[in-house]
Amino acid sequence: MEILKVSSLSNPGAVAGAIANGVRNLGRVEAQVIGTRAVNQTVKAIAIARGYLASNGVDLYFIPSFTAVSIDGEERTAIRFAIRTRHPIYRRESV
């Protein structure tokens, strides 16, 4: 699974689209952020993605956790958002 990297300059609407597409295709998404503004953009994106998916009866929740990442040889602490659906998404096979 690909991890979305969200920055303080990320567009929440674009990130929400990536979250919604990931959830539709894989049933889950992970986002990794560093910094308070990036956390803010991510939470806004999750709220927007919930709206995108609500019409399909899909509800999202997220579980935040800390993770260590290496950037230019320097270890930093990031927050990882595990974004999941409350209920599995059932895809119909085309007939």
N, C-alpha and C positions, 0 to 999 in steps of 0.2 A: 504494500500500500504506500502510495506517495504521501509525503508529509507536506502540507501547505506551509510556506514560510510567510508570515504576515508581518509587515513593518508598520511603523507609525504613519507612513505615507500611502499605505494601501487603501484603495477605494473599497469601502465596505460593501457596496453593491456588487462589485466584481468578485470579491471574495465570497459573498453570499451565493453567487452563481456557481462558483467552483465547489462550494460546500454542497449545494443542492445537487449538482451533477454527480459528485462523488457518492453522495448518499443514494441517489437513484441507481447508480451503476454497481456500487460495492456494498451498500448498506451501512457504511461508516466512513468517517474521515478523521484525520488528525491534523491539527494546526500547531505550529511551534512559533513562539514569539519571545522577543526580548524587549523589555521596557514597558512602562505604564501606558504610553500612548498606543503601542502595538496591542496591548491587552484590550484597551478601549475599542480599537478598530475591529478586533476579533469578536468581541462580545456583540457589538453592533451588527456585524456580519452574520453571526449565528441567529440573532433576532430576525433579521431580514430573511434569511434562509428558511426559518420556521414559517414565515408568511408565504414564501414561494411553495413550500411543500404542503401547507395546511389544506389546500384545495384537493389534494390527493389523499387526505386522511392520514398523513404522516406527521408525527410529532417528534421533535428533536430534544435531546438533553445533552449536556456535556459534563465531563469529569476533568477538572484541572489537576495537573501534577507538575512537579519540578523535574527538570532533567539537566544534565551537564552537557554542554556543547563546546567544541573547540573552534574558535574563529581566529585565523591568522596565528595559530600556535598558542593562543591564550584561552584558558578555560573560562567559560561564562555560564551563568545559570539562566536557563530559559524556562518558560512555562509551556507545557504541552496540554492542548485541549483535545481530549478524546470525544469526538462528536458522534453520537449514536441515535438510533431510532428507538422509540418506546416499544414498538412492535415490529416484527420482521416485515419487510416489503416483499410481496409476492408478485412476481413478474409472469405475465401470460406469454406463453410461447405462441408465435404467429402460426396460424393454420393455413 
